[in-house]
Amino acid sequence: MIVKTYEMGYFQTNCYLVVDDETNEAFCVDPGGDTTELIEDIRSMNFNLRYIILTHGHADHIAGVKKLKDETGALVVAHKRDSYLIEGGTIELIPIYSNMKLFDVDLYVEQQNVLKVGNLELKILETPGHTPGGISILVGDSVFTGDALFRGSIGRTDFPNGNKDELIKSIKENLLVLDDKTKVYPGHGIYTTVGLEKRFNPFLK
């Protein structure tokens, strides 16, 4: 499995391109800005982008979806509880993204749903609290957590419909139960591991 990170947009959101190197099938997590370089890489390496998976509906994680979907034909995947954000609510919440182009979600997922990308198995884990429809994606020994879990921190819950108790509960029940060596790829900042967050994250004590 190949994981390439792109920093995108006003808030340096981590967008991830994840490739099954045996089949060249791929998926993308949270294209939150200009996707030109990402699209060039997909084309030059002849990757088949199957899915664009959204960990949640905030604009800094979805602003590049429309262009990427149009250019690749990939299916957009999200949780139904964030549909109000994806359908335009996020622009009211973060007005700096007022020019963001809207798009349709092709597939709604929920807890324990599984997607296949080449030989990769993607398991959906519900991690609400930052937004009602927050999800994480577990792939082998890696988990993509969006704005649920960061290195030494957790996602903000002071947005409308945020819920700190729900976020901490979902992290403990769906992320901290993973193997300590599981790599955590967050929505912002550098990667960490489940074991490190169990030991040192002050929000999870």
MIVEXDO-53532 format. One line per field, with one value per residue: x, y, z of N, C-alpha, C in turn; residue in one letter; residue number from 1. Coordinates in Angstrom, 3 decimals, padded with zeros to 6 digits, always signed. Layout:
BEGIN
n.u <- (X_...) .
n.v <- (Y_...) .
n.w <- (Z_...) .
ca.u <- (X_...) .
ca.v <- (Y_...) .
ca.w <- (Z_...) .
c.u <- (X_...) .
c.v <- (Y_...) .
c.w <- (Z_...) .
aa <- (a_...) .
i <- (NUM_...) .
END
This chain:
BEGIN
n.u <- (+000.847_+000.549_+000.871_+000.281_+000.678_-000.990_-000.897_-003.527_-005.388_-006.726_-006.347_-004.363_-005.040_-004.745_-004.762_-005.167_-003.797_-004.292_-002.978_-003.357_-000.674_-000.444_-002.467_-002.911_-005.253_-007.021_-007.829_-009.044_-008.717_-010.423_-010.118_-009.326_-008.818_-007.002_-006.757_-005.011_-002.276_-002.632_-004.380_-002.716_-000.748_-002.259_-002.923_-000.380_+000.764_-000.987_-003.103_-006.141_-008.671_-010.957_-012.657_-013.649_-013.309_-014.910_-014.091_-015.550_-017.928_-016.901_-015.820_-013.058_-012.205_-013.487_-013.475_-012.193_-013.478_-015.394_-013.999_-012.124_-013.793_-015.120_-012.966_-011.999_-014.049_-014.516_-016.300_-018.105_-017.936_-019.531_-020.831_-024.263_-025.206_-023.784_-024.720_-026.098_-024.122_-022.466_-024.185_-024.250_-024.340_-021.860_-020.622_-021.911_-021.001_-018.215_-017.335_-015.225_-014.953_-016.831_-016.966_-016.862_-017.526_-020.421_-021.421_-022.576_-023.155_-022.303_-022.400_-023.495_-022.187_-021.812_-021.135_-018.860_-019.256_-017.814_-015.483_-013.986_-010.869_-009.001_-006.853_-007.146_-008.870_-011.293_-012.447_-015.178_-015.347_-017.338_-016.866_-018.083_-018.693_-016.874_-018.141_-021.559_-021.574_-019.021_-016.399_-013.929_-011.371_-010.317_-007.565_-005.885_-003.009_-003.345_-005.076_-007.318_-008.207_-009.431_-010.738_-011.114_-009.168_-005.982_-002.377_-001.641_-003.966_-007.512_-010.395_-011.976_-014.904_-016.593_-018.092_-021.340_-023.496_-021.403_-019.935_-018.364_-018.269_-019.365_-017.459_-015.091_-015.988_-016.471_-013.901_-012.562_-014.006_-013.858_-011.366_-009.168_-009.225_-007.931_-004.956_-001.924_+000.148_-001.006_-001.033_-001.876_-003.387_-004.004_-006.381_-005.079_-001.722_+001.008_+001.524_+000.639_+000.500_-001.799_-001.026_+000.693_-001.140_-002.885_-001.203_-000.227_-001.993_-003.625_-006.348_-007.634_-007.476) .
n.v <- (-001.199_+002.170_+005.407_+008.717_+012.080_+015.193_+018.588_+020.819_+023.788_+026.554_+025.837_+023.990_+021.264_+017.751_+015.793_+012.565_+010.231_+006.962_+003.939_+000.724_-001.072_-003.384_-003.559_-001.034_+000.280_+002.851_+005.099_+008.257_+010.453_+013.093_+015.555_+018.707_+021.111_+022.679_+020.384_+019.874_+018.914_+016.396_+015.152_+015.134_+013.350_+010.997_+010.514_+010.365_+008.161_+006.248_+005.449_+004.006_+005.670_+004.873_+005.677_+008.686_+009.547_+010.993_+012.189_+013.866_+016.629_+019.278_+022.278_+022.623_+020.105_+019.131_+020.789_+020.380_+018.325_+018.325_+018.963_+016.864_+014.632_+015.085_+014.879_+012.295_+010.443_+009.076_+007.629_+009.390_+009.183_+009.237_+009.968_+009.808_+011.543_+013.857_+015.080_+017.512_+019.413_+018.927_+019.515_+022.252_+023.566_+023.784_+025.930_+028.167_+027.921_+028.160_+030.754_+031.581_+029.757_+030.293_+030.132_+027.507_+024.603_+022.673_+019.186_+015.831_+013.152_+009.795_+007.408_+006.470_+005.655_+003.618_+002.548_-000.137_-000.838_-002.107_-001.425_-002.257_-001.825_-002.601_-004.945_-004.056_-003.711_-001.688_-000.506_+001.051_+003.263_+004.741_+007.963_+010.238_+013.611_+015.770_+016.487_+015.485_+013.327_+012.209_+010.088_+007.454_+005.708_+002.502_+000.743_-002.037_-001.781_+000.903_+003.959_+006.436_+009.432_+011.919_+014.847_+013.840_+012.588_+013.681_+014.064_+014.156_+015.553_+016.296_+016.647_+019.870_+020.871_+022.955_+023.882_+024.306_+021.647_+020.110_+017.821_+017.175_+015.085_+012.965_+012.734_+011.982_+009.565_+008.069_+007.940_+006.467_+004.064_+003.187_+003.754_+003.697_+001.075_-000.283_-001.957_-001.094_-000.377_+000.657_+002.976_+006.373_+008.568_+011.807_+014.579_+016.998_+018.104_+015.976_+012.391_+009.808_+007.220_+004.709_+003.662_+005.672_+007.753_+006.675_+006.653_+009.294_+011.342_+014.083_+014.577_+012.217_+010.893) .
n.w <- (+000.000_-000.876_+000.423_-000.150_+000.785_+000.542_+001.189_+001.528_+000.715_+002.743_+005.384_+005.517_+005.106_+005.341_+002.577_+001.350_-000.887_-001.571_-002.542_-003.916_-004.503_-005.943_-007.802_-008.804_-008.242_-006.482_-003.731_-002.494_+000.251_+001.634_-000.231_+000.025_-001.306_-003.962_-006.480_-008.538_-008.679_-007.525_-009.377_-011.615_-010.714_-010.450_-013.119_-014.398_-013.204_-013.863_-012.202_-010.999_-009.805_-007.465_-005.337_-003.618_-000.481_+002.249_+005.349_+006.901_+006.644_+006.477_+004.837_+004.397_+003.973_+001.792_-000.412_-002.855_-004.120_-006.264_-008.697_-008.744_-008.840_-011.287_-013.051_-012.737_-012.391_-010.074_-007.293_-004.805_-001.327_+001.810_+005.151_+005.993_+007.975_+007.728_+005.503_+005.359_+005.671_+003.449_+001.396_+001.345_+003.783_+004.974_+003.740_+004.738_+007.315_+007.113_+005.643_+003.989_+002.045_+000.091_-002.675_-003.298_-005.218_-005.356_-005.014_-005.702_-003.421_-003.866_-002.486_+000.638_+003.810_+006.806_+010.211_+010.274_+007.618_+004.598_+002.069_-001.067_-002.584_-005.118_-003.809_-001.289_+001.787_+003.081_+006.046_+007.538_+010.231_+012.619_+013.815_+015.264_+016.499_+016.195_+013.866_+013.192_+011.401_+011.259_+010.137_+010.271_+008.442_+008.253_+007.143_+006.792_+008.692_+009.130_+009.844_+008.838_+010.086_+009.806_+011.270_+013.790_+015.504_+016.439_+016.518_+019.782_+020.336_+019.881_+017.697_+017.143_+018.923_+019.064_+017.007_+015.390_+016.222_+017.134_+019.497_+022.328_+024.259_+022.813_+020.791_+022.188_+023.277_+020.923_+019.839_+021.808_+021.718_+019.060_+017.919_+019.778_+020.457_+018.526_+017.299_+018.995_+017.301_+015.082_+012.484_+012.565_+010.467_+010.358_+009.845_+009.868_+010.375_+011.609_+011.279_+013.665_+016.175_+017.357_+019.824_+020.873_+021.237_+023.108_+025.324_+025.664_+024.870_+026.104_+026.124_+026.224_+028.575) .
ca.u <- (+000.000_+001.259_+000.121_+000.897_-000.028_-001.006_-001.463_-004.428_-006.318_-006.412_-006.044_-003.357_-005.687_-004.101_-005.479_-004.374_-003.997_-003.905_-002.930_-002.982_+000.414_-000.539_-003.473_-002.991_-006.511_-006.722_-008.885_-008.570_-009.384_-010.515_-009.491_-009.858_-008.333_-006.616_-006.400_-004.262_-001.132_-003.183_-004.884_-001.538_-000.125_-003.136_-002.807_+000.982_+001.046_-002.035_-003.909_-007.593_-009.258_-012.279_-013.488_-013.262_-013.957_-014.922_-014.187_-016.657_-018.412_-016.398_-015.335_-011.611_-011.945_-014.271_-013.522_-011.666_-014.157_-016.086_-013.035_-011.546_-014.832_-015.336_-011.788_-011.663_-015.224_-014.557_-017.519_-017.948_-018.423_-019.633_-021.865_-025.520_-025.447_-023.103_-025.232_-026.492_-022.904_-022.007_-025.142_-024.111_-024.249_-020.476_-020.253_-022.399_-020.177_-016.858_-017.629_-014.069_-015.127_-018.109_-016.912_-016.735_-018.525_-021.103_-021.355_-023.452_-022.572_-022.752_-022.560_-023.455_-021.692_-021.977_-020.249_-018.485_-019.329_-016.510_-015.274_-012.804_-010.106_-007.997_-006.756_-007.286_-010.184_-011.497_-013.529_-015.664_-015.549_-018.007_-016.182_-018.776_-018.397_-016.434_-019.406_-022.401_-021.304_-017.592_-015.973_-012.530_-011.239_-009.270_-007.028_-004.738_-002.461_-003.436_-006.421_-007.418_-009.140_-010.001_-010.563_-011.469_-007.993_-004.708_-001.242_-001.716_-005.169_-008.718_-011.044_-012.793_-016.324_-017.328_-018.927_-022.716_-023.673_-020.263_-020.246_-017.091_-018.453_-019.572_-016.185_-014.197_-016.563_-016.269_-012.464_-012.204_-014.672_-013.586_-009.979_-008.191_-009.286_-007.084_-003.603_-001.112_+001.045_-001.781_-000.661_-002.997_-003.196_-005.046_-006.780_-004.109_-000.544_+001.772_+000.907_+000.963_+000.035_-002.802_-000.337_+001.152_-002.283_-003.340_-000.281_+000.164_-002.988_-004.243_-007.806_-008.173_-007.188) .
ca.v <- (+000.000_+003.444_+006.552_+010.010_+013.172_+016.518_+019.641_+021.578_+024.799_+027.603_+025.286_+022.931_+019.970_+016.581_+014.942_+011.349_+009.317_+005.636_+003.088_-000.687_-001.142_-004.613_-003.414_+000.384_+000.896_+003.837_+005.962_+009.536_+010.902_+014.524_+016.556_+019.952_+022.317_+022.518_+018.984_+019.777_+018.007_+015.065_+014.617_+014.855_+012.121_+009.876_+010.251_+009.988_+006.827_+005.366_+004.916_+003.978_+006.197_+004.290_+006.401_+009.889_+009.302_+012.199_+011.876_+014.694_+017.549_+020.651_+022.723_+022.453_+018.704_+018.708_+021.858_+019.928_+017.105_+018.478_+018.845_+015.522_+013.709_+015.311_+014.473_+010.874_+009.588_+008.339_+007.759_+010.128_+008.396_+010.023_+009.518_+010.529_+012.580_+015.089_+015.527_+018.920_+020.195_+018.720_+020.143_+023.704_+024.106_+024.083_+027.246_+029.118_+027.753_+028.631_+031.583_+031.751_+028.783_+030.614_+029.783_+026.055_+023.974_+021.557_+017.903_+014.798_+011.962_+008.595_+006.272_+006.759_+004.505_+003.678_+001.700_-001.494_-001.067_-002.431_-001.147_-002.907_-001.086_-003.596_-005.945_-003.380_-003.734_-000.449_-000.639_+002.342_+003.398_+006.003_+008.765_+011.526_+014.519_+016.983_+016.661_+014.315_+012.225_+011.940_+008.696_+007.122_+004.604_+001.565_-000.045_-002.772_-001.224_+002.361_+004.508_+007.835_+009.865_+013.246_+015.763_+013.197_+012.350_+014.230_+013.802_+014.915_+016.381_+015.794_+017.666_+020.902_+020.534_+024.195_+024.181_+023.826_+020.186_+019.415_+017.203_+016.679_+013.778_+011.980_+012.549_+011.186_+008.214_+007.367_+007.664_+005.372_+002.819_+002.739_+003.965_+003.253_-000.389_-000.835_-002.314_+000.073_-000.021_+001.219_+004.341_+007.310_+009.650_+012.777_+015.591_+018.095_+017.763_+014.780_+011.130_+009.286_+005.836_+004.500_+003.483_+006.970_+008.551_+006.070_+006.972_+010.687_+012.347_+014.548_+014.628_+010.857_+010.304) .
ca.w <- (+000.000_-000.967_+000.934_-000.447_+001.456_-000.084_+002.037_+000.666_+001.177_+003.708_+006.702_+005.345_+005.320_+004.753_+001.631_+001.167_-002.006_-001.093_-003.729_-003.837_-005.477_-006.727_-008.865_-009.183_-007.836_-005.442_-003.211_-001.977_+001.468_+001.972_-001.098_+000.566_-001.981_-005.361_-006.725_-009.795_-008.523_-007.269_-010.646_-012.447_-010.217_-010.792_-014.554_-014.790_-012.665_-014.373_-011.107_-011.181_-008.568_-007.293_-004.375_-002.880_+000.806_+003.072_+006.773_+007.390_+005.633_+006.525_+003.537_+004.222_+003.637_+000.623_-001.418_-004.134_-004.559_-007.545_-009.797_-008.742_-009.306_-012.714_-013.820_-012.583_-012.338_-008.809_-006.503_-003.553_-000.193_+003.045_+006.086_+005.773_+008.980_+007.323_+004.204_+005.429_+005.454_+002.081_+000.479_+001.378_+005.133_+005.325_+003.216_+005.737_+008.505_+006.809_+004.468_+003.118_+000.966_-000.559_-004.099_-003.444_-006.069_-004.701_-005.708_-005.153_-002.802_-004.572_-001.586_+002.075_+004.569_+008.252_+011.004_+009.866_+006.176_+004.015_+000.658_-001.629_-003.585_-005.448_-002.746_+000.001_+002.431_+003.826_+007.021_+008.018_+011.673_+012.928_+014.839_+015.334_+017.604_+015.496_+013.150_+013.465_+010.482_+011.134_+010.009_+010.039_+007.495_+008.655_+006.033_+007.314_+009.932_+009.045_+009.973_+008.425_+011.128_+009.606_+012.401_+015.061_+016.350_+015.985_+017.413_+021.019_+020.437_+019.231_+016.892_+017.780_+019.072_+019.306_+015.853_+015.544_+016.207_+017.714_+020.787_+022.856_+024.898_+021.749_+020.104_+023.035_+023.347_+019.651_+019.715_+022.715_+021.350_+017.695_+017.504_+020.772_+020.552_+017.474_+017.725_+019.341_+016.199_+013.979_+012.121_+012.508_+009.509_+010.723_+008.880_+009.915_+011.149_+011.289_+011.693_+014.987_+016.294_+018.398_+021.096_+021.372_+021.694_+024.363_+026.421_+025.851_+024.483_+027.356_+026.000_+026.260_+029.888) .
c.u <- (+000.879_+000.346_+000.897_+000.030_+000.112_-001.592_-002.272_-005.152_-005.802_-005.911_-005.080_-003.917_-004.888_-005.085_-004.584_-004.790_-003.441_-004.059_-002.609_-001.928_+000.428_-001.483_-003.554_-004.369_-006.255_-007.991_-008.239_-009.391_-009.285_-009.741_-010.048_-009.404_-008.015_-006.099_-005.563_-003.112_-001.596_-003.645_-003.731_-000.858_-000.951_-002.979_-001.423_+001.338_-000.001_-002.806_-005.387_-008.239_-010.697_-013.191_-012.819_-014.021_-013.798_-015.075_-015.254_-016.917_-017.923_-015.679_-013.849_-011.223_-012.649_-014.215_-013.025_-012.392_-014.720_-015.137_-012.480_-012.546_-015.050_-014.190_-011.548_-012.858_-015.337_-015.867_-017.224_-018.658_-018.436_-020.675_-023.091_-025.706_-024.691_-023.616_-025.615_-025.294_-022.472_-022.907_-025.131_-023.971_-022.846_-020.027_-020.734_-021.512_-018.780_-016.935_-016.452_-014.132_-016.404_-018.131_-016.793_-017.868_-019.102_-021.102_-022.335_-022.631_-023.162_-023.074_-022.457_-023.066_-021.942_-021.057_-020.116_-018.765_-017.920_-016.525_-014.015_-012.178_-008.920_-008.011_-006.872_-008.723_-010.295_-012.686_-013.893_-015.903_-016.205_-017.271_-016.808_-018.338_-017.863_-017.556_-020.247_-022.062_-019.837_-017.301_-014.452_-012.497_-010.055_-008.864_-005.779_-004.282_-002.446_-004.880_-006.377_-008.552_-009.759_-009.715_-011.063_-010.266_-006.745_-003.594_-001.350_-002.961_-006.356_-009.359_-011.812_-014.247_-017.168_-018.086_-020.371_-022.784_-022.428_-020.612_-018.978_-017.226_-018.603_-018.261_-015.244_-014.687_-016.275_-014.796_-012.083_-012.787_-014.241_-012.144_-008.972_-008.218_-008.436_-005.704_-002.757_-000.228_+000.310_-001.388_-001.914_-002.628_-004.308_-005.338_-005.866_-002.908_+000.062_+001.109_+001.385_+000.589_-001.012_-002.130_+000.139_-000.005_-002.881_-002.500_-000.199_-000.908_-003.763_-005.763_-008.450_-007.870_-008.476) .
c.v <- (+001.244_+004.540_+007.818_+011.115_+014.462_+017.499_+020.579_+022.678_+025.716_+027.046_+024.102_+021.556_+018.859_+015.838_+013.739_+010.616_+007.965_+004.654_+001.649_-000.917_-002.445_-004.460_-002.009_+000.997_+001.756_+004.465_+007.213_+009.893_+012.421_+015.470_+017.948_+021.223_+022.014_+021.098_+018.794_+018.782_+016.569_+014.410_+014.281_+013.562_+010.896_+009.501_+009.732_+008.577_+005.793_+004.671_+004.966_+004.413_+005.726_+005.165_+007.694_+009.808_+010.525_+011.814_+012.703_+015.799_+018.974_+021.011_+022.487_+021.000_+018.269_+019.687_+021.418_+018.744_+017.234_+018.278_+017.434_+014.489_+013.842_+014.755_+012.964_+009.932_+008.773_+008.600_+008.473_+009.377_+009.274_+009.383_+010.417_+011.688_+013.880_+015.630_+017.001_+019.835_+020.124_+019.429_+021.662_+024.314_+024.487_+025.449_+028.336_+029.091_+028.337_+029.473_+031.784_+030.796_+029.044_+030.252_+028.283_+025.488_+022.743_+020.311_+016.947_+013.689_+010.733_+007.441_+006.740_+005.487_+004.712_+002.640_+000.281_-001.796_-001.297_-002.105_-001.871_-001.996_-001.965_-004.685_-005.344_-003.483_-002.521_-000.628_+000.739_+002.280_+004.746_+006.706_+010.161_+012.341_+015.838_+017.439_+015.415_+013.095_+011.932_+010.450_+008.624_+005.898_+003.750_+000.718_-000.762_-002.202_+000.298_+002.802_+006.000_+008.460_+011.237_+014.148_+015.167_+013.153_+012.894_+013.748_+014.715_+015.751_+015.640_+016.945_+018.685_+020.443_+021.772_+024.672_+023.766_+022.308_+019.410_+018.891_+016.545_+015.296_+012.677_+011.692_+011.664_+009.741_+007.434_+007.047_+006.469_+004.036_+002.283_+002.912_+003.405_+001.747_-001.064_-001.160_-001.063_+000.534_+000.586_+002.669_+005.193_+008.446_+010.675_+013.786_+016.796_+017.619_+016.426_+013.528_+010.717_+007.808_+005.754_+004.380_+004.786_+007.789_+007.975_+006.558_+008.463_+011.725_+012.807_+014.577_+013.258_+010.141_+009.980) .
c.w <- (+000.000_-000.432_+000.601_+000.139_+000.666_+000.926_+001.153_+001.419_+002.260_+005.038_+006.639_+005.706_+004.653_+003.860_+001.367_-000.109_-001.572_-002.252_-003.343_-004.909_-006.272_-007.916_-009.446_-008.945_-006.598_-004.902_-002.641_-000.744_+001.557_+001.053_-000.792_-000.111_-003.434_-005.601_-007.989_-009.699_-008.312_-008.567_-011.581_-012.018_-010.590_-012.261_-014.926_-014.326_-013.082_-013.253_-011.476_-009.872_-008.448_-006.444_-003.911_-001.563_+001.698_+004.536_+007.456_+006.374_+005.697_+005.228_+003.336_+003.950_+002.353_-000.548_-002.790_-004.736_-005.967_-008.722_-009.883_-009.246_-010.810_-013.555_-013.789_-012.639_-011.068_-008.073_-005.192_-002.433_+001.052_+003.957_+005.942_+006.753_+008.683_+005.995_+004.213_+005.235_+004.000_+001.088_+000.553_+002.745_+005.538_+004.830_+004.166_+006.978_+008.312_+005.535_+003.523_+001.924_+000.165_-002.042_-004.341_-004.291_-005.369_-005.592_-005.045_-004.504_-003.489_-003.632_-000.141_+002.828_+006.054_+008.898_+010.444_+008.396_+005.643_+002.526_+000.208_-002.676_-003.959_-004.394_-001.353_+000.501_+003.336_+004.757_+007.565_+009.525_+011.942_+014.069_+014.895_+016.548_+017.094_+014.577_+013.433_+012.617_+010.276_+011.044_+009.935_+009.134_+007.901_+007.456_+006.536_+008.647_+009.925_+009.194_+009.669_+009.232_+010.903_+010.787_+013.715_+015.993_+015.681_+016.905_+018.623_+021.192_+019.828_+018.466_+017.715_+017.862_+019.350_+018.076_+016.151_+015.353_+016.633_+019.097_+021.335_+023.473_+023.856_+021.023_+020.918_+023.132_+022.063_+019.417_+020.575_+022.257_+019.989_+017.233_+018.506_+020.999_+019.473_+018.038_+017.959_+018.190_+015.010_+013.736_+011.982_+011.564_+009.726_+009.617_+008.823_+010.725_+010.775_+011.849_+013.076_+015.002_+017.397_+019.763_+021.709_+021.924_+022.972_+025.540_+026.714_+025.527_+025.723_+027.312_+026.187_+027.562_+030.649) .
aa <- (m_i_v_k_t_y_e_m_g_y_f_q_t_n_c_y_l_v_v_d_d_e_t_n_e_a_f_c_v_d_p_g_g_d_t_t_e_l_i_e_d_i_r_s_m_n_f_n_l_r_y_i_i_l_t_h_g_h_a_d_h_i_a_g_v_k_k_l_k_d_e_t_g_a_l_v_v_a_h_k_r_d_s_y_l_i_e_g_g_t_i_e_l_i_p_i_y_s_n_m_k_l_f_d_v_d_l_y_v_e_q_q_n_v_l_k_v_g_n_l_e_l_k_i_l_e_t_p_g_h_t_p_g_g_i_s_i_l_v_g_d_s_v_f_t_g_d_a_l_f_r_g_s_i_g_r_t_d_f_p_n_g_n_k_d_e_l_i_k_s_i_k_e_n_l_l_v_l_d_d_k_t_k_v_y_p_g_h_g_i_y_t_t_v_g_l_e_k_r_f_n_p_f_l_k) .
i <- (1_2_3_4_5_6_7_8_9_10_11_12_13_14_15_16_17_18_19_20_21_22_23_24_25_26_27_28_29_30_31_32_33_34_35_36_37_38_39_40_41_42_43_44_45_46_47_48_49_50_51_52_53_54_55_56_57_58_59_60_61_62_63_64_65_66_67_68_69_70_71_72_73_74_75_76_77_78_79_80_81_82_83_84_85_86_87_88_89_90_91_92_93_94_95_96_97_98_99_100_101_102_103_104_105_106_107_108_109_110_111_112_113_114_115_116_117_118_119_120_121_122_123_124_125_126_127_128_129_130_131_132_133_134_135_136_137_138_139_140_141_142_143_144_145_146_147_148_149_150_151_152_153_154_155_156_157_158_159_160_161_162_163_164_165_166_167_168_169_170_171_172_173_174_175_176_177_178_179_180_181_182_183_184_185_186_187_188_189_190_191_192_193_194_195_196_197_198_199_200_201_202_203_204_205) .
END
